[in-house]
């Protein structure tokens, strides 16, 4: 009673095909693939970094706020 031979596996495959049918088996595999894709997408969403916090205004060495130059208005 060692491991199963190729003939055993062929018989098991035929029995599974008879019980489930070709259509049902392909549906089952499609559903499993969708589940794996959803799992991978969920794992990728967890790895995204949190949004960056707004930075403080830039200050010069005298610790005074930097004054931005005025922009000219067009039209």
Phi and psi restraints in degrees (value plus and minus 20) as a CYANA .aco file:
   2 UNK   PHI     -99.5   -59.5
   2 UNK   PSI    -169.9  -129.9
   3 UNK   PHI     -93.4   -53.4
   3 UNK   PSI     145.5   185.5
   4 UNK   PHI     -96.7   -56.7
   4 UNK   PSI     120.8   160.8
   5 UNK   PHI    -106.0   -66.0
   5 UNK   PSI     156.8   196.8
   6 UNK   PHI     -82.4   -42.4
   6 UNK   PSI     -53.2   -13.2
   7 UNK   PHI     -87.4   -47.4
   7 UNK   PSI     -56.3   -16.3
   8 UNK   PHI     -83.6   -43.6
   8 UNK   PSI     -64.0   -24.0
   9 UNK   PHI     -85.2   -45.2
   9 UNK   PSI     -57.1   -17.1
  10 UNK   PHI     -85.4   -45.4
  10 UNK   PSI     -62.4   -22.4
  11 UNK   PHI     -84.7   -44.7
  11 UNK   PSI     -62.5   -22.5
  12 UNK   PHI     -81.8   -41.8
  12 UNK   PSI     -62.8   -22.8
  13 UNK   PHI     -81.8   -41.8
  13 UNK   PSI     -62.8   -22.8
  14 UNK   PHI     -84.1   -44.1
  14 UNK   PSI     -60.9   -20.9
  15 UNK   PHI     -84.6   -44.6
  15 UNK   PSI     -62.1   -22.1
  16 UNK   PHI     -83.6   -43.6
  16 UNK   PSI     -62.9   -22.9
  17 UNK   PHI     -83.7   -43.7
  17 UNK   PSI     -58.1   -18.1
  18 UNK   PHI     -87.8   -47.8
  18 UNK   PSI     -58.7   -18.7
  19 UNK   PHI     -92.3   -52.3
  19 UNK   PSI     -65.6   -25.6
  20 UNK   PHI    -116.5   -76.5
  20 UNK   PSI     -46.7    -6.7
  21 UNK   PHI      58.5    98.5
  21 UNK   PSI     139.9   179.9
  22 UNK   PHI     -85.6   -45.6
  22 UNK   PSI     -62.6   -22.6
  23 UNK   PHI     -84.1   -44.1
  23 UNK   PSI     -64.8   -24.8
  24 UNK   PHI     -86.5   -46.5
  24 UNK   PSI     -57.5   -17.5
  25 UNK   PHI     -86.9   -46.9
  25 UNK   PSI     -61.1   -21.1
  26 UNK   PHI     -88.5   -48.5
  26 UNK   PSI     -55.2   -15.2
  27 UNK   PHI     -82.4   -42.4
  27 UNK   PSI     -64.0   -24.0
  28 UNK   PHI     -82.0   -42.0
  28 UNK   PSI     -62.8   -22.8
  29 UNK   PHI     -89.1   -49.1
  29 UNK   PSI     -56.9   -16.9
  30 UNK   PHI     -83.6   -43.6
  30 UNK   PSI     -61.2   -21.2
  31 UNK   PHI     -85.0   -45.0
  31 UNK   PSI     -58.5   -18.5
  32 UNK   PHI     -85.0   -45.0
  32 UNK   PSI     -59.4   -19.4
  33 UNK   PHI     -85.8   -45.8
  33 UNK   PSI     -60.3   -20.3
  34 UNK   PHI     -83.0   -43.0
  34 UNK   PSI     -59.2   -19.2
  35 UNK   PHI     -84.4   -44.4
  35 UNK   PSI     -60.6   -20.6
  36 UNK   PHI     -86.0   -46.0
  36 UNK   PSI     -62.0   -22.0
  37 UNK   PHI     -82.7   -42.7
  37 UNK   PSI     -62.6   -22.6
  38 UNK   PHI     -84.1   -44.1
  38 UNK   PSI     -59.0   -19.0
  39 UNK   PHI     -83.8   -43.8
  39 UNK   PSI     -64.9   -24.9
  40 UNK   PHI     -83.4   -43.4
  40 UNK   PSI     -60.2   -20.2
  41 UNK   PHI     -84.8   -44.8
  41 UNK   PSI     -60.8   -20.8
  42 UNK   PHI     -83.6   -43.6
  42 UNK   PSI     -58.5   -18.5
  43 UNK   PHI     -88.0   -48.0
  43 UNK   PSI     -57.3   -17.3
  44 UNK   PHI     -88.4   -48.4
  44 UNK   PSI     -56.2   -16.2
  45 UNK   PHI     -85.9   -45.9
  45 UNK   PSI     -53.5   -13.5
  46 UNK   PHI     -89.6   -49.6
  46 UNK   PSI     -45.4    -5.4
  47 UNK   PHI    -106.8   -66.8
  47 UNK   PSI     -25.3    14.7
  48 UNK   PHI     -90.9   -50.9
  48 UNK   PSI     117.8   157.8
  49 UNK   PHI     -90.9   -50.9
  49 UNK   PSI     132.1   172.1
  50 UNK   PHI     -87.3   -47.3
  50 UNK   PSI     136.2   176.2
  51 UNK   PHI     -82.5   -42.5
  51 UNK   PSI     125.8   165.8
  52 UNK   PHI     -92.4   -52.4
  52 UNK   PSI     124.9   164.9
  53 UNK   PHI    -100.5   -60.5
  53 UNK   PSI     129.6   169.6
  54 UNK   PHI     -83.9   -43.9
  54 UNK   PSI     119.9   159.9
  55 UNK   PHI    -100.7   -60.7
  55 UNK   PSI     136.4   176.4
  56 UNK   PHI     -92.5   -52.5
  56 UNK   PSI     137.1   177.1
  57 UNK   PHI     -81.8   -41.8
  57 UNK   PSI     128.7   168.7
  58 UNK   PHI     -91.2   -51.2
  58 UNK   PSI     114.0   154.0
  59 UNK   PHI    -141.5  -101.5
  59 UNK   PSI     129.2   169.2
  60 UNK   PHI    -104.5   -64.5
  60 UNK   PSI    -194.8  -154.8
  61 UNK   PHI     -88.0   -48.0
  61 UNK   PSI     -42.9    -2.9
  62 UNK   PHI    -103.3   -63.3
  62 UNK   PSI     -14.1    25.9
  63 UNK   PHI      42.0    82.0
  63 UNK   PSI      13.8    53.8
  64 UNK   PHI    -131.4   -91.4
  64 UNK   PSI     126.2   166.2
  65 UNK   PHI     -83.1   -43.1
  65 UNK   PSI     125.7   165.7
  66 UNK   PHI     -99.4   -59.4
  66 UNK   PSI     113.5   153.5
  67 UNK   PHI    -112.9   -72.9
  67 UNK   PSI     104.1   144.1
  68 UNK   PHI    -101.2   -61.2
  68 UNK   PSI     122.0   162.0
  69 UNK   PHI     -88.7   -48.7
  69 UNK   PSI     129.1   169.1
  70 UNK   PHI     -92.6   -52.6
  70 UNK   PSI     123.7   163.7
  71 UNK   PHI    -118.3   -78.3
  71 UNK   PSI     119.1   159.1
  72 UNK   PHI     -96.6   -56.6
  72 UNK   PSI     123.6   163.6
  73 UNK   PHI    -110.2   -70.2
  73 UNK   PSI     111.1   151.1
  74 UNK   PHI    -124.6   -84.6
  74 UNK   PSI     110.3   150.3
